[in-house]
Amino acid sequence: METEPILDVAHLAHVELLTPKLEASLHFFKDVMGLIESGRDGDSVYLRGWDDYEHHTLQLTAAPQPGISHYALRAASPQALQRRVAALEKTGRGLGWKENNVGHGPAYCFTDPDNHQMEIYYETEWYQPPEELRPALKNQASRLPNRGIALRRLDHVNLLAVDVRATRIFMQEALGAKLTEQIIFDDGSEKASWVTFCNKTYEIAISEDWSDTRGRLHHITFAVDSREDVLRAADICLESGVHIETGPSKHAIQQTFFLYLYEPGGNRFEIASPGARLVLAPDWKPVVWSQAEREKGQAWGLPTIETFHTHGTPWVKLEKK
């Protein structure tokens, strides 16, 4: 008998990205990527895509090294939040409540098995655009900015993990994530998994960290409307001196049309269209990719670049080959 699905998490809410070059990273995200600044507090700047409804979806924070400080989930209701907190406390991974937050209410903090810092909250501040960003249509979060690439919304985060399976199971059992696709090698090892909390095919990807270092980031992704927007983004990045790691091209897994970049602080950043696809089937069966299928590269034959397997933040001196 199948267990009743847990629907207590609404969606991925925001990511806090660390950068040793705050001003350069801010220029990248505001002027080149076209994100909208929604606030500042101490060493942090808060940003959002033009159609993200919350106060922010990206928090940039000055730090000695790049990486991910924390990422957040929004609960589906106050009652759902309390249920997830009770479940998280039983795992022994809970860290307690954080009351004073920019852009949202009290958040319960915890870690996953790979020591990524996480939080979950319900109360939130909806973005209120100033007059110059007020949209003509009131069902849109803000006006399309006439600046840079004009990223629309936060799409997903890709974590690196020493134990992909343990992190994936934690997401499923403690938070109710749904597994949509994964890579299983011939020896039975789980190399990567993609999970979601909503009707998107994925919001969190978990990839094996070849450095055996916990708590690292592979990349974060914002979505644009069309493939043509991704091609235009590549031209803008070329003109702006942004390092393009790979793409534009199309993934086989999840079928995302992608462009991978490095922001000035050293973090990998992806522009995607349409981002995650939609999965509407309540009885979706996870798609499993084999070692041979993964070694074929991307959907149209583009080889997977070596740095895609070795680069993560924060940096480590020695990484497995």
Helices and strands as residue ranges (DSSP letters): E 9-19, H 22-27, I 28-32, E 36-41, E 44-48, E 58-62, E 67-75, H 78-91, E 94-98, E 107-111, E 117-121, G 131-133, E 153-161, H 164-175, E 178-184, E 190-196, E 204-208, E 217-223, H 227-240, E 243-250, E 257-262, E 268-273, E 287-289, H 291-294, H 307-310
